[in-house]
Amino acid sequence: MKEKIINAIQGLKNKIKCDKVTYRIFDCPMCSQKLRVPKGKGKIEITCRRCGHVFIRRS
Ligand SMILES: [Zn+2]
């Protein structure tokens, strides 16, 4: 019985891990375009794909 619960929790955790893509959304300060960048990279240079503006953000 206990094992079943643990398995269920672990399965749920795995599901969350899979579903949650490690990306962050930033808005371009120039044109407010939403830009998706990989998370956990520290300071990164983001180039806006709409206007080409480059800005630094922490992911
Ligand atoms: Zn832009």
PDB file of the backbone (N, CA, C, O) and the ligand in Angstrom, with CONECT records:
HET     ZN  A 101       1
ATOM      1  N   MET A   1       0.834  -1.216   0.000  1.00  0.00           N
ATOM      2  CA  MET A   1       0.000   0.000   0.000  1.00  0.00           C
ATOM      3  C   MET A   1       0.866   1.263   0.000  1.00  0.00           C
ATOM      4  O   MET A   1       0.650   2.198  -0.771  1.00  0.00           O
ATOM      5  N   LYS A   2       1.844   1.247   0.888  1.00  0.00           N
ATOM      6  CA  LYS A   2       2.739   2.401   0.982  1.00  0.00           C
ATOM      7  C   LYS A   2       3.507   2.593  -0.334  1.00  0.00           C
ATOM      8  O   LYS A   2       3.661   3.706  -0.837  1.00  0.00           O
ATOM      9  N   GLU A   3       3.981   1.459  -0.866  1.00  0.00           N
ATOM     10  CA  GLU A   3       4.762   1.511  -2.099  1.00  0.00           C
ATOM     11  C   GLU A   3       3.963   2.128  -3.242  1.00  0.00           C
ATOM     12  O   GLU A   3       4.475   2.883  -4.069  1.00  0.00           O
ATOM     13  N   LYS A   4       2.699   1.773  -3.243  1.00  0.00           N
ATOM     14  CA  LYS A   4       1.826   2.297  -4.297  1.00  0.00           C
ATOM     15  C   LYS A   4       1.787   3.823  -4.256  1.00  0.00           C
ATOM     16  O   LYS A   4       1.843   4.494  -5.287  1.00  0.00           O
ATOM     17  N   ILE A   5       1.692   4.341  -3.055  1.00  0.00           N
ATOM     18  CA  ILE A   5       1.629   5.804  -2.889  1.00  0.00           C
ATOM     19  C   ILE A   5       2.948   6.430  -3.342  1.00  0.00           C
ATOM     20  O   ILE A   5       2.962   7.442  -4.043  1.00  0.00           O
ATOM     21  N   ILE A   6       4.059   5.810  -2.927  1.00  0.00           N
ATOM     22  CA  ILE A   6       5.378   6.339  -3.299  1.00  0.00           C
ATOM     23  C   ILE A   6       5.528   6.334  -4.819  1.00  0.00           C
ATOM     24  O   ILE A   6       5.993   7.305  -5.416  1.00  0.00           O
ATOM     25  N   ASN A   7       5.127   5.224  -5.430  1.00  0.00           N
ATOM     26  CA  ASN A   7       5.197   5.129  -6.886  1.00  0.00           C
ATOM     27  C   ASN A   7       4.360   6.206  -7.555  1.00  0.00           C
ATOM     28  O   ASN A   7       4.765   6.793  -8.558  1.00  0.00           O
ATOM     29  N   ALA A   8       3.194   6.455  -6.991  1.00  0.00           N
ATOM     30  CA  ALA A   8       2.311   7.462  -7.558  1.00  0.00           C
ATOM     31  C   ALA A   8       2.954   8.837  -7.475  1.00  0.00           C
ATOM     32  O   ALA A   8       2.881   9.630  -8.413  1.00  0.00           O
ATOM     33  N   ILE A   9       3.585   9.108  -6.339  1.00  0.00           N
ATOM     34  CA  ILE A   9       4.239  10.416  -6.155  1.00  0.00           C
ATOM     35  C   ILE A   9       5.408  10.550  -7.127  1.00  0.00           C
ATOM     36  O   ILE A   9       5.592  11.594  -7.754  1.00  0.00           O
ATOM     37  N   GLN A  10       6.193   9.484  -7.244  1.00  0.00           N
ATOM     38  CA  GLN A  10       7.346   9.533  -8.146  1.00  0.00           C
ATOM     39  C   GLN A  10       6.902   9.685  -9.597  1.00  0.00           C
ATOM     40  O   GLN A  10       7.520  10.398 -10.388  1.00  0.00           O
ATOM     41  N   GLY A  11       5.825   9.001  -9.917  1.00  0.00           N
ATOM     42  CA  GLY A  11       5.298   9.122 -11.269  1.00  0.00           C
ATOM     43  C   GLY A  11       4.853  10.535 -11.558  1.00  0.00           C
ATOM     44  O   GLY A  11       5.059  11.061 -12.651  1.00  0.00           O
ATOM     45  N   LEU A  12       4.244  11.133 -10.567  1.00  0.00           N
ATOM     46  CA  LEU A  12       3.777  12.511 -10.706  1.00  0.00           C
ATOM     47  C   LEU A  12       4.960  13.457 -10.870  1.00  0.00           C
ATOM     48  O   LEU A  12       4.935  14.369 -11.697  1.00  0.00           O
ATOM     49  N   LYS A  13       5.994  13.222 -10.068  1.00  0.00           N
ATOM     50  CA  LYS A  13       7.201  14.054 -10.145  1.00  0.00           C
ATOM     51  C   LYS A  13       7.820  13.963 -11.534  1.00  0.00           C
ATOM     52  O   LYS A  13       8.208  14.968 -12.130  1.00  0.00           O
ATOM     53  N   ASN A  14       7.903  12.733 -12.033  1.00  0.00           N
ATOM     54  CA  ASN A  14       8.472  12.536 -13.365  1.00  0.00           C
ATOM     55  C   ASN A  14       7.647  13.241 -14.419  1.00  0.00           C
ATOM     56  O   ASN A  14       8.176  13.819 -15.369  1.00  0.00           O
ATOM     57  N   LYS A  15       6.357  13.181 -14.233  1.00  0.00           N
ATOM     58  CA  LYS A  15       5.460  13.810 -15.200  1.00  0.00           C
ATOM     59  C   LYS A  15       5.682  15.324 -15.219  1.00  0.00           C
ATOM     60  O   LYS A  15       5.737  15.950 -16.278  1.00  0.00           O
ATOM     61  N   ILE A  16       5.806  15.886 -14.031  1.00  0.00           N
ATOM     62  CA  ILE A  16       6.038  17.333 -13.925  1.00  0.00           C
ATOM     63  C   ILE A  16       7.368  17.684 -14.593  1.00  0.00           C
ATOM     64  O   ILE A  16       7.475  18.666 -15.327  1.00  0.00           O
ATOM     65  N   LYS A  17       8.372  16.859 -14.320  1.00  0.00           N
ATOM     66  CA  LYS A  17       9.693  17.081 -14.891  1.00  0.00           C
ATOM     67  C   LYS A  17       9.620  17.093 -16.420  1.00  0.00           C
ATOM     68  O   LYS A  17      10.233  17.925 -17.089  1.00  0.00           O
ATOM     69  N   CYS A  18       8.848  16.140 -16.943  1.00  0.00           N
ATOM     70  CA  CYS A  18       8.741  16.022 -18.399  1.00  0.00           C
ATOM     71  C   CYS A  18       7.934  17.177 -18.989  1.00  0.00           C
ATOM     72  O   CYS A  18       8.280  17.749 -20.022  1.00  0.00           O
ATOM     73  N   ASP A  19       6.851  17.491 -18.293  1.00  0.00           N
ATOM     74  CA  ASP A  19       5.958  18.521 -18.827  1.00  0.00           C
ATOM     75  C   ASP A  19       6.589  19.910 -18.753  1.00  0.00           C
ATOM     76  O   ASP A  19       6.442  20.728 -19.661  1.00  0.00           O
ATOM     77  N   LYS A  20       7.291  20.151 -17.653  1.00  0.00           N
ATOM     78  CA  LYS A  20       7.856  21.483 -17.453  1.00  0.00           C
ATOM     79  C   LYS A  20       9.132  21.622 -18.267  1.00  0.00           C
ATOM     80  O   LYS A  20      10.175  21.087 -17.891  1.00  0.00           O
ATOM     81  N   VAL A  21       9.055  22.308 -19.331  1.00  0.00           N
ATOM     82  CA  VAL A  21      10.238  22.557 -20.148  1.00  0.00           C
ATOM     83  C   VAL A  21      11.026  23.673 -19.488  1.00  0.00           C
ATOM     84  O   VAL A  21      10.462  24.664 -19.025  1.00  0.00           O
ATOM     85  N   THR A  22      12.329  23.496 -19.454  1.00  0.00           N
ATOM     86  CA  THR A  22      13.142  24.469 -18.746  1.00  0.00           C
ATOM     87  C   THR A  22      13.443  25.678 -19.628  1.00  0.00           C
ATOM     88  O   THR A  22      14.548  25.853 -20.142  1.00  0.00           O
ATOM     89  N   TYR A  23      12.427  26.484 -19.775  1.00  0.00           N
ATOM     90  CA  TYR A  23      12.568  27.716 -20.532  1.00  0.00           C
ATOM     91  C   TYR A  23      12.006  28.877 -19.735  1.00  0.00           C
ATOM     92  O   TYR A  23      11.155  28.699 -18.864  1.00  0.00           O
ATOM     93  N   ARG A  24      12.475  30.020 -20.033  1.00  0.00           N
ATOM     94  CA  ARG A  24      11.914  31.227 -19.439  1.00  0.00           C
ATOM     95  C   ARG A  24      11.503  32.172 -20.549  1.00  0.00           C
ATOM     96  O   ARG A  24      12.109  32.214 -21.619  1.00  0.00           O
ATOM     97  N   ILE A  25      10.465  32.921 -20.266  1.00  0.00           N
ATOM     98  CA  ILE A  25       9.985  33.879 -21.257  1.00  0.00           C
ATOM     99  C   ILE A  25      10.412  35.285 -20.841  1.00  0.00           C
ATOM    100  O   ILE A  25      10.157  35.721 -19.718  1.00  0.00           O
ATOM    101  N   PHE A  26      11.053  35.968 -21.749  1.00  0.00           N
ATOM    102  CA  PHE A  26      11.422  37.359 -21.513  1.00  0.00           C
ATOM    103  C   PHE A  26      10.755  38.238 -22.565  1.00  0.00           C
ATOM    104  O   PHE A  26      10.521  37.828 -23.702  1.00  0.00           O
ATOM    105  N   ASP A  27      10.465  39.443 -22.144  1.00  0.00           N
ATOM    106  CA  ASP A  27       9.921  40.409 -23.095  1.00  0.00           C
ATOM    107  C   ASP A  27      11.049  41.279 -23.619  1.00  0.00           C
ATOM    108  O   ASP A  27      11.884  41.768 -22.859  1.00  0.00           O
ATOM    109  N   CYS A  28      11.058  41.457 -24.899  1.00  0.00           N
ATOM    110  CA  CYS A  28      12.038  42.371 -25.486  1.00  0.00           C
ATOM    111  C   CYS A  28      11.711  43.790 -25.011  1.00  0.00           C
ATOM    112  O   CYS A  28      10.566  44.230 -25.124  1.00  0.00           O
ATOM    113  N   PRO A  29      12.719  44.516 -24.476  1.00  0.00           N
ATOM    114  CA  PRO A  29      12.458  45.875 -23.992  1.00  0.00           C
ATOM    115  C   PRO A  29      12.136  46.857 -25.119  1.00  0.00           C
ATOM    116  O   PRO A  29      11.612  47.944 -24.873  1.00  0.00           O
ATOM    117  N   MET A  30      12.444  46.478 -26.319  1.00  0.00           N
ATOM    118  CA  MET A  30      12.218  47.377 -27.448  1.00  0.00           C
ATOM    119  C   MET A  30      10.833  47.199 -28.080  1.00  0.00           C
ATOM    120  O   MET A  30      10.134  48.172 -28.362  1.00  0.00           O
ATOM    121  N   CYS A  31      10.458  45.950 -28.293  1.00  0.00           N
ATOM    122  CA  CYS A  31       9.213  45.719 -29.032  1.00  0.00           C
ATOM    123  C   CYS A  31       8.244  44.803 -28.291  1.00  0.00           C
ATOM    124  O   CYS A  31       7.178  44.469 -28.810  1.00  0.00           O
ATOM    125  N   SER A  32       8.620  44.392 -27.060  1.00  0.00           N
ATOM    126  CA  SER A  32       7.758  43.540 -26.221  1.00  0.00           C
ATOM    127  C   SER A  32       7.496  42.167 -26.819  1.00  0.00           C
ATOM    128  O   SER A  32       6.550  41.485 -26.424  1.00  0.00           O
ATOM    129  N   GLN A  33       8.310  41.769 -27.746  1.00  0.00           N
ATOM    130  CA  GLN A  33       8.206  40.419 -28.290  1.00  0.00           C
ATOM    131  C   GLN A  33       8.557  39.417 -27.203  1.00  0.00           C
ATOM    132  O   GLN A  33       9.540  39.598 -26.485  1.00  0.00           O
ATOM    133  N   LYS A  34       7.770  38.374 -27.079  1.00  0.00           N
ATOM    134  CA  LYS A  34       8.057  37.333 -26.089  1.00  0.00           C
ATOM    135  C   LYS A  34       9.131  36.412 -26.642  1.00  0.00           C
ATOM    136  O   LYS A  34       9.010  35.868 -27.740  1.00  0.00           O
ATOM    137  N   LEU A  35      10.183  36.253 -25.852  1.00  0.00           N
ATOM    138  CA  LEU A  35      11.298  35.434 -26.296  1.00  0.00           C
ATOM    139  C   LEU A  35      11.535  34.309 -25.308  1.00  0.00           C
ATOM    140  O   LEU A  35      11.646  34.535 -24.103  1.00  0.00           O
ATOM    141  N   ARG A  36      11.611  33.112 -25.824  1.00  0.00           N
ATOM    142  CA  ARG A  36      11.813  31.940 -24.986  1.00  0.00           C
ATOM    143  C   ARG A  36      13.294  31.609 -24.946  1.00  0.00           C
ATOM    144  O   ARG A  36      13.931  31.436 -25.985  1.00  0.00           O
ATOM    145  N   VAL A  37      13.836  31.522 -23.735  1.00  0.00           N
ATOM    146  CA  VAL A  37      15.253  31.219 -23.598  1.00  0.00           C
ATOM    147  C   VAL A  37      15.434  30.068 -22.613  1.00  0.00           C
ATOM    148  O   VAL A  37      14.629  29.898 -21.697  1.00  0.00           O
ATOM    149  N   PRO A  38      16.493  29.277 -22.801  1.00  0.00           N
ATOM    150  CA  PRO A  38      16.743  28.174 -21.879  1.00  0.00           C
ATOM    151  C   PRO A  38      17.040  28.681 -20.473  1.00  0.00           C
ATOM    152  O   PRO A  38      17.705  29.702 -20.300  1.00  0.00           O
ATOM    153  N   LYS A  39      16.552  27.975 -19.491  1.00  0.00           N
ATOM    154  CA  LYS A  39      16.695  28.397 -18.097  1.00  0.00           C
ATOM    155  C   LYS A  39      17.979  27.843 -17.487  1.00  0.00           C
ATOM    156  O   LYS A  39      18.526  26.842 -17.950  1.00  0.00           O
ATOM    157  N   GLY A  40      18.439  28.507 -16.451  1.00  0.00           N
ATOM    158  CA  GLY A  40      19.573  28.013 -15.678  1.00  0.00           C
ATOM    159  C   GLY A  40      20.921  28.197 -16.340  1.00  0.00           C
ATOM    160  O   GLY A  40      21.863  27.457 -16.055  1.00  0.00           O
ATOM    161  N   LYS A  41      21.021  29.175 -17.221  1.00  0.00           N
ATOM    162  CA  LYS A  41      22.284  29.415 -17.916  1.00  0.00           C
ATOM    163  C   LYS A  41      23.036  30.594 -17.311  1.00  0.00           C
ATOM    164  O   LYS A  41      24.128  30.941 -17.760  1.00  0.00           O
ATOM    165  N   GLY A  42      22.446  31.203 -16.291  1.00  0.00           N
ATOM    166  CA  GLY A  42      23.059  32.388 -15.704  1.00  0.00           C
ATOM    167  C   GLY A  42      22.786  33.590 -16.582  1.00  0.00           C
ATOM    168  O   GLY A  42      21.702  33.737 -17.146  1.00  0.00           O
ATOM    169  N   LYS A  43      23.778  34.440 -16.687  1.00  0.00           N
ATOM    170  CA  LYS A  43      23.606  35.627 -17.529  1.00  0.00           C
ATOM    171  C   LYS A  43      23.693  35.238 -18.991  1.00  0.00           C
ATOM    172  O   LYS A  43      24.674  34.632 -19.424  1.00  0.00           O
ATOM    173  N   ILE A  44      22.690  35.578 -19.731  1.00  0.00           N
ATOM    174  CA  ILE A  44      22.717  35.229 -21.152  1.00  0.00           C
ATOM    175  C   ILE A  44      22.326  36.419 -22.009  1.00  0.00           C
ATOM    176  O   ILE A  44      21.576  37.306 -21.601  1.00  0.00           O
ATOM    177  N   GLU A  45      22.865  36.395 -23.200  1.00  0.00           N
ATOM    178  CA  GLU A  45      22.569  37.420 -24.177  1.00  0.00           C
ATOM    179  C   GLU A  45      21.371  36.952 -24.998  1.00  0.00           C
ATOM    180  O   GLU A  45      21.393  35.872 -25.589  1.00  0.00           O
ATOM    181  N   ILE A  46      20.347  37.761 -25.026  1.00  0.00           N
ATOM    182  CA  ILE A  46      19.142  37.395 -25.767  1.00  0.00           C
ATOM    183  C   ILE A  46      19.015  38.319 -26.963  1.00  0.00           C
ATOM    184  O   ILE A  46      19.057  39.543 -26.838  1.00  0.00           O
ATOM    185  N   THR A  47      18.860  37.716 -28.100  1.00  0.00           N
ATOM    186  CA  THR A  47      18.643  38.493 -29.312  1.00  0.00           C
ATOM    187  C   THR A  47      17.180  38.378 -29.699  1.00  0.00           C
ATOM    188  O   THR A  47      16.662  37.279 -29.895  1.00  0.00           O
ATOM    189  N   CYS A  48      16.527  39.510 -29.805  1.00  0.00           N
ATOM    190  CA  CYS A  48      15.132  39.519 -30.201  1.00  0.00           C
ATOM    191  C   CYS A  48      15.012  39.075 -31.653  1.00  0.00           C
ATOM    192  O   CYS A  48      15.713  39.560 -32.541  1.00  0.00           O
ATOM    193  N   ARG A  49      14.098  38.136 -31.855  1.00  0.00           N
ATOM    194  CA  ARG A  49      13.981  37.613 -33.218  1.00  0.00           C
ATOM    195  C   ARG A  49      13.102  38.503 -34.075  1.00  0.00           C
ATOM    196  O   ARG A  49      13.000  38.309 -35.286  1.00  0.00           O
ATOM    197  N   ARG A  50      12.471  39.473 -33.445  1.00  0.00           N
ATOM    198  CA  ARG A  50      11.629  40.358 -34.247  1.00  0.00           C
ATOM    199  C   ARG A  50      12.397  41.615 -34.674  1.00  0.00           C
ATOM    200  O   ARG A  50      12.425  41.967 -35.853  1.00  0.00           O
ATOM    201  N   CYS A  51      13.027  42.293 -33.682  1.00  0.00           N
ATOM    202  CA  CYS A  51      13.682  43.565 -34.002  1.00  0.00           C
ATOM    203  C   CYS A  51      15.201  43.477 -33.954  1.00  0.00           C
ATOM    204  O   CYS A  51      15.890  44.416 -34.353  1.00  0.00           O
ATOM    205  N   GLY A  52      15.731  42.347 -33.464  1.00  0.00           N
ATOM    206  CA  GLY A  52      17.178  42.176 -33.467  1.00  0.00           C
ATOM    207  C   GLY A  52      17.874  42.830 -32.294  1.00  0.00           C
ATOM    208  O   GLY A  52      19.103  42.815 -32.221  1.00  0.00           O
ATOM    209  N   HIS A  53      17.107  43.409 -31.366  1.00  0.00           N
ATOM    210  CA  HIS A  53      17.683  44.041 -30.187  1.00  0.00           C
ATOM    211  C   HIS A  53      18.334  42.982 -29.299  1.00  0.00           C
ATOM    212  O   HIS A  53      17.776  41.906 -29.086  1.00  0.00           O
ATOM    213  N   VAL A  54      19.520  43.303 -28.785  1.00  0.00           N
ATOM    214  CA  VAL A  54      20.222  42.363 -27.929  1.00  0.00           C
ATOM    215  C   VAL A  54      20.217  42.897 -26.498  1.00  0.00           C
ATOM    216  O   VAL A  54      20.548  44.059 -26.261  1.00  0.00           O
ATOM    217  N   PHE A  55      19.844  42.053 -25.558  1.00  0.00           N
ATOM    218  CA  PHE A  55      19.847  42.467 -24.160  1.00  0.00           C
ATOM    219  C   PHE A  55      20.264  41.308 -23.273  1.00  0.00           C
ATOM    220  O   PHE A  55      20.174  40.142 -23.658  1.00  0.00           O
ATOM    221  N   ILE A  56      20.721  41.654 -22.082  1.00  0.00           N
ATOM    222  CA  ILE A  56      21.236  40.653 -21.155  1.00  0.00           C
ATOM    223  C   ILE A  56      20.201  40.389 -20.062  1.00  0.00           C
ATOM    224  O   ILE A  56      19.642  41.309 -19.465  1.00  0.00           O
ATOM    225  N   ARG A  57      19.972  39.125 -19.828  1.00  0.00           N
ATOM    226  CA  ARG A  57      19.056  38.743 -18.738  1.00  0.00           C
ATOM    227  C   ARG A  57      19.650  37.546 -18.004  1.00  0.00           C
ATOM    228  O   ARG A  57      20.507  36.828 -18.520  1.00  0.00           O
ATOM    229  N   ARG A  58      19.171  37.363 -16.802  1.00  0.00           N
ATOM    230  CA  ARG A  58      19.566  36.178 -16.036  1.00  0.00           C
ATOM    231  C   ARG A  58      18.460  35.155 -16.140  1.00  0.00           C
ATOM    232  O   ARG A  58      17.301  35.449 -15.847  1.00  0.00           O
ATOM    233  N   SER A  59      18.807  33.976 -16.548  1.00  0.00           N
ATOM    234  CA  SER A  59      17.777  32.947 -16.675  1.00  0.00           C
ATOM    235  C   SER A  59      17.885  31.927 -15.545  1.00  0.00           C
ATOM    236  O   SER A  59      17.096  30.984 -15.488  1.00  0.00           O
TER     237      SER A  59
HETATM  238 ZN    ZN A 101      12.435  43.231 -30.048  1.00  0.00          ZN2+
END
